[in-house]
Amino acid sequence: STDETRYYLTGIYLHEASSNDIPVLRAVATDGHRLARFEMPLPQGAENMPGVILPRKMVGEIYKLAEEAAADITISVSANKIRFAFDHIIVTSKLIDGTYPDYQKVIPQNNDKIVEVDPKAFSSAIDRVSTISSEKTRAIKLSVDNKTMTLASQSPDAGSATEDIEVSNDNLALEIGFNSSYLLDITRQLEGDQCRIVFADANAPTIIQDAADASSLYVLMPLRV
């Protein structure tokens, strides 16, 4: 989020958690419209680590530096600061002082309508169809009918655009709208061969993840289209 009125959402929440009874280090970010969650095996020394909120700008700088790091990164956490040390670099930053909301409540637990699609084909289709969508909402409609997903968008000035792609599902028929920019942000992060989309209905949050990698999970709120 970039909304400073909810300053505690402007960073990434990093904390110890459990996934299928396995200790993990989990990172979460949300802006109220979408949520991203990533987890990895809990590193040595992170046991009983307090949950902390990392400033967005600091994360961006660490990301750029870490890409070229030749050794492991040592992370030290205190009540209000975090330090990253690697190679000959030490970066220290203040943490965001606040309580992160219970994000687990917005991750759907009962979605049961599953569609799988090639993420590269899906992302490319979203990109093409959304070029004429309204700048205000960036809305795109997904219509699933058996083995076909139709992507559609329209605007008063540019007309309409549609594209069909092949999907795998169990005879699902559903229409749902999303912000195409948000959908693109998510699909471009998927590196596997299959994107799994798990729906409840046209008005409920949808789960998107790599079908073969449970470490990352995305939740996206729908739009009315």
Disulfide bonds with the S-S distance in Angstrom:
none
